[in-house]
Amino acid sequence: MAGGRTIEIRGADGALFQGYLTRPTQGSGPGLLLLHDMLGLNDFMRATAGRLAEEGYVCLVPDLYWRLEAGVSLGCTDADLERAQALRQRFDSERAISDVTASFETLRGLDACRGKLGIVGWSMGGGLALRCAAKLDVACAVSYYGVGLEQYADELRAIRGPCLLHVGDADAKLPAATRDALAASIAPFPHIKLAIYPGSGHSFANPAHRNHDKPAAMMAYSRTIALLRRELGPIYDLSRLWDAHTLHEFATRDVDATMATMVDEPYVNHIPTMTGGVGHDHLKRFYKYHFVNSNPPDTRLIPVSRTIGADRLVDEMVFCFTHTCEVPWMLPGVAPTGRYVEIPLVAIVNFRGDKLYHEHIYWDQASVLVQIGVLDATGLPVAGIATAKKLIDETLPSNELMAEGWARSEGLPL
């Protein structure tokens, strides 16, 4: 993850305060101003700035608490949360808008900052992000569970660029009545979108918080990246990046070249067998000794479809091989049977910038076991190679595994 450094920001009154700056590996990119929550400029914010730098953005996180106490960096213990609440009660949002404006001008003036600027905030910073989006020349804004926005409906009407609000429907700081009021205030403005996350509470995006909800955080992050890519860029050719990765996996069988297509700390999870690796060294060991050089010589992939999003690619394919050697990632511990196998396989690939971050790979393990002869499909709702054949040719018979039930419905009213 990209490292950062501390820089000085000159406020409107001439006073200096600090901010945390990260840059992408290529040195420059669109700018993002990140506004912290009541926990201050802490590890979560630094990690987020590093992560977004990997996505290609120059990120600046100003210390919004500097007028009260410089350098506040709190965790999520009860004592930290109590201290944060006390700071929040003393926080002057109106003066903070001036500091955000100064931070915006500092970011815009950096040589590394090229192109448009956006703003992203969390909780109290999420409220400030949208209020400042109405005042500053930002191309887009994102608010994570921003508090107090329902009070500023008149200000939000001045927002011209696209905005995205992430809110959990179990957020005690944003109860149903408040969410309804917020939804009503932005309803006339189609460029301001509200995304609701079922069962998620306040601070669901912070891994250290007791309300952390990883699925919701991942969904919110992808939606955020989609907006940023559309409005700010940069745009990466995810299809080309994935093709290069699979070339090194299956054709050249070059482990170092495979790893070079990935972020510093990637992960891979083959869902049916839970094989793969988490982190560089763990994954490289897996690739070197249990995957890249362990696939049968006749292994091939038949592409069926490809769907590309802002930060994800979904590949649907048929995976073909003859079981002439142990395939530890798919059939760990199973001696070669010499049987030929064809299975539908789906790869969901997540990217950070121009590198792969993780892969989730899915296939029907029961179909594999039937095809190599170690599972008797008699009496089971399981099919063998027919699943791959029907994926390619939809005219092949359907419903053969439910033949009796299908026969009973013949002639019934439609």
C-alpha positions in Angstrom: 0.0 0.0 0.0 1.3 3.5 -0.9 3.0 5.3 1.9 2.5 9.0 2.7 4.0 12.0 4.3 2.9 15.0 6.4 2.6 18.4 4.7 1.7 21.8 6.0 -1.5 23.6 5.0 -1.9 27.4 5.4 -5.4 28.3 6.6 -7.4 31.4 5.6 -6.2 33.2 8.7 -2.5 32.5 7.9 -2.1 29.8 10.5 -0.4 26.5 9.6 -1.9 23.0 10.2 -1.0 19.6 9.0 -2.3 17.1 6.5 -1.4 13.6 5.4 -0.5 13.2 1.7 -0.3 10.1 -0.5 0.5 9.8 -4.2 0.1 7.0 -6.7 3.2 5.0 -7.9 3.1 6.9 -11.2 3.6 10.1 -9.2 0.6 12.1 -10.3 -3.2 11.8 -10.7 -6.6 13.3 -10.0 -6.9 14.7 -6.5 -9.0 13.5 -3.6 -9.6 15.4 -0.4 -10.5 13.0 2.5 -12.3 14.2 5.6 -11.9 12.2 8.7 -14.6 11.3 11.3 -14.6 12.1 15.0 -11.7 9.8 15.6 -9.3 12.1 13.8 -6.5 11.5 11.3 -5.9 8.0 12.5 -4.7 4.7 11.1 -7.9 4.1 9.2 -7.6 7.3 7.4 -4.0 6.8 6.6 -4.7 3.3 5.3 -7.6 4.6 3.2 -5.4 7.4 1.7 -2.8 4.7 0.8 -5.5 2.5 -0.7 -6.9 5.3 -2.8 -3.3 6.2 -3.9 -3.0 2.7 -5.3 -6.2 3.4 -7.2 -4.4 6.3 -8.9 -5.3 9.3 -6.8 -3.4 12.0 -5.0 -5.0 12.1 -1.6 -4.8 14.7 1.1 -6.3 14.2 4.6 -6.3 17.5 6.6 -6.2 17.4 10.4 -9.6 18.9 11.1 -9.1 18.9 14.8 -6.0 21.1 14.8 -7.8 24.1 16.3 -8.8 22.0 19.3 -5.8 19.7 19.5 -3.3 18.9 16.7 -2.5 15.3 15.8 -5.6 13.5 17.2 -5.4 9.9 16.2 -7.9 7.7 18.0 -8.9 4.0 17.8 -12.2 2.4 18.7 -11.8 1.5 22.4 -14.4 2.8 24.7 -12.0 5.4 26.1 -11.1 6.5 22.6 -14.8 6.8 21.6 -15.6 8.8 24.7 -12.7 11.2 24.0 -13.7 11.5 20.4 -17.3 12.4 21.4 -16.0 15.1 23.7 -13.9 16.5 20.8 -16.8 16.3 18.5 -19.0 18.3 20.8 -16.4 21.1 20.8 -15.8 20.9 17.0 -16.8 24.1 15.0 -18.1 22.9 11.7 -18.3 26.4 10.2 -14.6 27.1 10.9 -13.8 23.6 9.6 -15.4 24.5 6.2 -12.7 27.3 6.0 -10.0 24.7 6.8 -11.4 22.3 4.2 -11.3 25.1 1.6 -7.7 25.8 2.4 -6.9 22.1 2.2 -8.7 22.0 -1.2 -6.6 24.9 -2.5 -3.4 23.2 -1.2 -4.2 20.0 -3.0 -5.1 21.7 -6.2 -1.8 23.5 -6.1 0.3 20.4 -5.9 2.4 19.5 -9.0 1.3 15.9 -8.5 -2.4 16.8 -8.7 -3.5 16.5 -12.3 -7.0 16.9 -13.6 -10.2 17.1 -11.6 -10.7 16.9 -7.8 -13.2 15.0 -5.6 -14.0 14.9 -1.9 -14.8 12.0 0.3 -15.8 12.1 4.0 -16.8 9.9 6.9 -19.4 10.7 9.6 -18.7 14.3 10.6 -16.4 14.4 7.6 -19.1 12.9 5.5 -21.4 15.8 6.4 -18.7 18.3 5.7 -17.9 16.6 2.3 -21.3 17.4 0.9 -21.6 20.8 2.4 -18.2 21.7 0.9 -19.2 20.1 -2.4 -21.8 22.9 -2.6 -19.1 25.5 -2.2 -16.0 24.2 -3.9 -15.1 23.3 -7.5 -15.2 19.5 -7.0 -16.2 17.1 -9.7 -17.9 14.7 -7.3 -18.4 13.9 -3.6 -18.9 10.9 -1.5 -20.3 10.8 2.0 -20.1 7.8 4.3 -22.8 7.9 6.9 -22.6 11.7 7.0 -24.3 13.2 10.0 -26.4 16.4 10.1 -27.0 16.6 6.4 -30.8 16.8 6.8 -30.3 20.2 8.4 -28.6 21.6 5.3 -31.1 20.9 2.6 -30.8 24.4 1.2 -27.0 24.0 0.9 -27.3 20.7 -0.8 -29.4 22.2 -3.6 -26.2 24.1 -4.7 -24.3 20.9 -5.4 -23.8 20.5 -9.2 -21.6 17.5 -9.5 -22.6 13.8 -8.8 -22.7 12.8 -5.2 -23.1 9.4 -3.4 -24.2 8.9 0.1 -23.6 5.6 2.0 -25.9 5.0 4.9 -26.7 1.9 7.0 -30.3 1.2 7.9 -29.2 0.2 11.4 -27.3 3.4 12.0 -28.2 4.8 15.5 -26.9 8.2 14.5 -29.0 8.2 11.4 -32.4 6.7 12.5 -35.2 6.0 10.1 -36.8 9.4 10.5 -33.5 11.2 9.8 -32.8 9.0 6.8 -36.3 9.7 5.4 -35.8 13.4 5.8 -32.4 13.2 4.1 -33.9 11.1 1.2 -36.7 13.6 0.8 -34.3 16.5 0.7 -32.3 15.0 -2.1 -35.1 13.4 -4.0 -35.4 16.4 -6.5 -31.8 16.0 -7.4 -31.0 12.9 -9.5 -27.3 13.6 -9.4 -27.3 12.9 -5.6 -27.7 9.2 -4.9 -28.4 7.5 -1.6 -27.2 3.9 -1.1 -28.7 2.0 1.9 -26.9 -1.0 3.5 -29.3 -3.4 5.3 -28.3 -4.2 8.8 -25.3 -1.9 8.8 -24.6 0.5 11.6 -22.5 3.7 11.9 -18.9 3.4 11.0 -19.5 0.2 9.1 -16.5 0.9 6.8 -13.9 1.1 9.6 -12.3 -2.4 10.2 -11.5 -1.5 13.7 -15.0 -0.4 14.7 -17.4 -2.8 16.4 -20.0 -1.9 13.7 -17.6 -3.0 10.9 -19.6 -4.8 8.1 -17.1 -6.1 5.6 -19.6 -7.0 2.8 -21.3 -3.5 3.1 -17.8 -1.9 3.2 -16.7 -3.7 0.0 -20.0 -2.8 -1.8 -19.7 0.8 -0.7 -16.1 1.0 -1.8 -16.8 -0.4 -5.2 -19.6 2.1 -5.7 -17.3 4.9 -4.6 -14.6 3.8 -7.1 -17.2 3.6 -9.8 -18.2 7.2 -9.2 -14.6 8.4 -9.0 -13.5 6.6 -12.1 -16.5 8.0 -14.1 -15.9 11.6 -12.9 -12.2 11.8 -12.3 -10.5 8.9 -14.0 -8.0 7.3 -14.3 -9.4 4.5 -16.5 -7.5 1.3 -16.7 -7.8 -1.5 -19.2 -8.9 -4.3 -16.8 -9.4 -6.8 -19.6 -5.8 -6.4 -20.8 -4.5 -6.6 -17.2 -6.4 -9.9 -16.5 -5.3 -11.4 -19.8 -1.7 -10.7 -19.0 -2.1 -12.3 -15.6 -3.7 -15.5 -16.9 -1.1 -15.7 -19.7 1.6 -16.0 -17.0 -0.5 -18.4 -15.0 -1.4 -20.9 -17.7 0.8 -20.3 -20.8 4.3 -19.0 -19.8 3.9 -20.5 -16.3 6.0 -17.7 -14.9 5.4 -17.2 -11.1 7.4 -13.9 -10.8 5.6 -12.4 -13.8 2.3 -13.5 -12.4 3.0 -11.8 -9.1 4.2 -8.7 -10.9 0.6 -8.2 -12.2 -0.7 -7.9 -8.6 -0.6 -5.4 -5.7 2.0 -5.8 -3.0 -0.4 -7.8 -0.7 -2.9 -9.7 -2.9 -5.0 -12.7 -2.2 -6.6 -15.5 -4.1 -9.5 -17.8 -2.9 -10.7 -20.8 -4.8 -14.0 -21.0 -3.1 -15.0 -24.7 -3.4 -11.6 -26.0 -2.0 -10.5 -22.8 0.0 -7.1 -23.0 -1.6 -5.0 -20.0 -2.5 -3.0 -17.5 -0.5 -3.3 -14.2 1.4 -0.4 -11.8 1.2 2.6 -11.7 -1.1 4.7 -14.5 0.3 1.8 -16.8 1.1 0.3 -16.4 -2.4 3.7 -16.7 -4.2 4.3 -20.0 -2.3 0.9 -21.2 -3.4 1.5 -20.2 -7.0 5.0 -21.7 -7.2 4.4 -25.0 -5.6 0.7 -25.7 -5.9 -0.8 -23.9 -8.9 1.2 -22.5 -11.8 3.5 -25.5 -12.3 0.9 -28.1 -11.1 -1.8 -27.8 -13.9 -1.9 -30.7 -16.4 -0.1 -30.0 -19.7 -3.4 -29.9 -21.7 -5.1 -27.4 -19.5 -7.0 -24.8 -21.5 -9.6 -22.1 -20.9 -12.6 -21.5 -23.2 -13.9 -17.9 -22.7 -17.7 -17.7 -22.6 -18.4 -14.1 -21.4 -16.7 -11.2 -19.7 -18.2 -8.4 -17.7 -16.2 -5.4 -16.7 -17.0 -2.9 -14.0 -15.1 0.0 -12.4 -12.9 -2.1 -10.2 -14.0 -5.7 -11.0 -14.0 -8.1 -13.9 -16.1 -11.3 -14.1 -15.0 -14.0 -16.5 -17.2 -16.9 -17.3 -15.4 -19.8 -18.9 -15.1 -23.5 -19.4 -12.0 -25.0 -17.7 -10.7 -28.1 -19.4 -8.0 -30.6 -18.4 -7.1 -34.3 -18.3 -6.4 -35.5 -14.8 -2.9 -36.8 -15.5 -1.3 -35.3 -12.4 -2.4 -34.1 -9.0 -4.2 -30.8 -9.3 -3.6 -29.6 -5.7 -5.7 -26.4 -5.9 -8.8 -28.2 -7.3 -8.3 -31.8 -6.3 -5.9 -31.8 -3.3 -4.7 -35.3 -2.3 -6.6 -37.0 -5.2 -4.3 -39.3 -7.3 -4.4 -38.8 -11.1 -7.3 -40.7 -12.7 -6.5 -40.0 -16.3 -10.1 -38.8 -16.8 -10.9 -35.8 -19.0 -12.8 -32.9 -17.3 -14.8 -29.9 -18.5 -16.4 -27.6 -16.0 -18.0 -24.1 -16.0 -15.8 -21.8 -14.0 -16.3 -18.2 -12.9 -13.5 -15.8 -11.9 -14.4 -12.5 -10.0 -11.3 -10.4 -10.1 -10.9 -7.2 -8.1 -8.3 -4.5 -9.1 -6.7 -1.6 -7.4 -5.6 0.8 -10.0 -3.6 -1.1 -12.7 -2.9 -4.2 -10.5 -4.9 -7.2 -9.4 -5.9 -7.2 -5.8 -7.9 -10.4 -5.3 -9.5 -13.3 -7.1 -12.6 -15.3 -6.1 -12.9 -18.4 -8.2 -16.0 -20.5 -8.3 -16.8 -23.9 -9.9 -19.1 -26.9 -9.2 -16.8 -29.3 -7.3 -19.4 -32.1 -7.4 -19.3 -32.0 -11.2 -15.5 -32.4 -11.1 -15.7 -35.4 -8.7 -18.3 -37.1 -10.9 -16.1 -36.6 -14.0 -13.0 -38.1 -12.5 -15.1 -41.1 -11.2 -14.7 -40.6 -7.4 -18.4 -39.6 -6.9 -21.3 -41.7 -8.0 -24.0 -39.3 -9.2 -26.7 -41.9 -9.0 -29.7 -40.5 -7.1 -28.0 -37.2 -6.5 -28.9 -33.8 -8.1 -25.4 -33.6 -9.7 -24.3 -33.6 -13.3 -20.9 -34.2 -14.9 -19.6 -32.9 -18.2 -23.1 -32.1 -19.3 -22.9 -28.8 -17.2 -20.1 -27.5 -19.4 -21.8 -28.7 -22.7 -25.0 -27.0 -21.8 -23.3 -23.8 -21.0 -22.0 -23.7 -24.6 -25.2 -25.1 -26.2 -28.4 -23.9 -24.5 -30.5 -26.2 -26.7 -29.3 -29.3 -24.9 -32.0 -30.8 -22.6 -33.0 -29.0 -19.4 -34.5 -30.3 -16.2 -33.2 -33.9 -16.6 -32.2 -34.0 -12.9 -35.8 -33.2 -12.0 -37.4 -35.4 -14.6 -40.3 -36.7 -12.5 -41.3 -33.3 -11.3 -40.9 -31.8 -14.7 -43.2 -34.5 -16.2 -45.9 -33.7 -13.6 -46.1 -30.1 -14.7 -46.6 -31.0 -18.4 -49.9 -29.7 -19.7 -50.6 -27.6 -16.6 -52.0 -24.1 -17.2 -49.3 -21.5 -17.8 
